Each structure stands twice: as C-alpha cells, then as structure tokens.
C-alpha cells in the first residue's frame, strides 16, 4: 500500500472512531500528502472537526476542506438559527462567562459580538454557534478583556 493510501485509511479510521455515523458522508482523497476532504456534514462543527482530525494524521502536508453543510432543513430561517445559538449560549455550563455575547444571523452566517473574559470563553461561544443547524459560517467579533 502506498503512502497516500495509508494516510486515507488512517483518516477514515479516525473519522469513524470520533465522528461515528457522521463520517459516512465524508470522502477522503490524498495526493503526495495533500488531503482533500469532501462530502456533506450536518453542522459546521462536524466540518471543522473532520478537518482537525485529518490535520493530525502523520504524513499529511495540507488539508483542503470541501465539505458542504447540509441544508436539508431548508425551512430553518435566520431567526431560528439565532434562537438556537442564543439558547445554546444560555444553557452552556459556562453561561455566566457568555452572558455578554450577542448573535446576529444573515444568510446562515452567524456574527458573534460582545465581550468575554478570555479566549477560553471566546472559543466556547464559537464552538456552540458552529453546532447550530443551518450555520454555514461564523464571524467572530467577540472581544476579550485581555484585548
């Protein structure tokens, strides 16, 4: 088995272990260590996670992420997305640190604004937003008190 085939097999194995059924709709191609991942993910968080997994495999030089976000839920409006993100922020175990985060959604792009204590809270807010159905992109305009 050549090096590229080994890389593809290792990525597939990691995706299946860590993403389970979500990995079934993801395709992997590798040429000289340059990986292209494609297919469909249910939410932006899955697309990002698949790329992170691929980048951690030995021998991978670059990753091009061509995964698209499923829009099967075409009845999801920007106001539905905004509500879901706000609900996730409110219900988060780090809720107190995220209480100053505001959300605006236009065309599936979630814009996060406000301020938080540090980068840990900022990262948590973007992770929560990227797990909402219908989100295709995150614009992080959150400021930290360190800035």
C-alpha positions, -999 to +999 in steps of 0.1 A: +000+000+000+014+034-009+018+063+015-012+082+003-035+051+006-022+047+042-030+083+050-065+079+036-071+047+056-058+063+089-080+094+084-111+072+076-104+052+107-101+083+130-132+098+114-152+067+120-140+064+156-145+100+166-175+110+144-193+076+140-222+079+117-214+115+106-182+101+090-202+081+065-209+111+043-172+123+042-149+113+013-111+114+015-086+118-013-048+122-009-021+130-034+015+133-022+004+140+014-021+167+003-056+157+015-089+168+001-120+161+023-154+164+007-189+153+012-217+166+035-219+174+072-250+182+092-235+212+110-204+234+107-189+219+138-186+185+120-169+201+090-144+218+113-138+186+134-132+165+103-105+189+091-089+189+126-088+151+126-072+150+091-045+175+100-033+154+130-025+124+109+012+118+103+023+124+067-005+150+060+011+181+045-021+201+038-059+197+041-084+212+017-118+211+032-145+209+006-172+196+029-206+213+024-231+219+052-264+200+046-293+223+040-320+196+042-336+217+068-344+244+043-372+256+065-346+268+090-347+306+090-320+330+103-343+338+132-344+300+140-306+298+138-303+329+161-327+314+186-308+281+187-274+298+192-288+321+219-303+290+236-270+271+234-252+301+249-277+304+277-277+267+286-239+264+284-222+253+316-200+284+311-232+306+307-221+333+331-190+339+311-210+341+279-238+364+290-224+394+272-223+376+238-248+387+212-257+370+180-269+382+146-276+358+117-278+367+080-280+340+053-267+313+076-237+334+087-236+338+125-220+370+137-209+368+173-204+401+191-198+414+226-171+407+251-159+378+273-133+374+300-107+354+280-100+333+249-115+301+265-149+317+266-145+331+231-137+296+218-166+281+237-190+306+221-178+299+186-180+261+192-216+264+204-226+286+175-210+262+150-231+233+164-264+250+155-282+237+125-282+260+095-250+278+103-226+279+073-201+304+086-190+321+119-178+357+121-162+361+155-163+398+166-161+389+203-136+409+222-118+396+253-110+417+284-073+409+276-076+429+243 
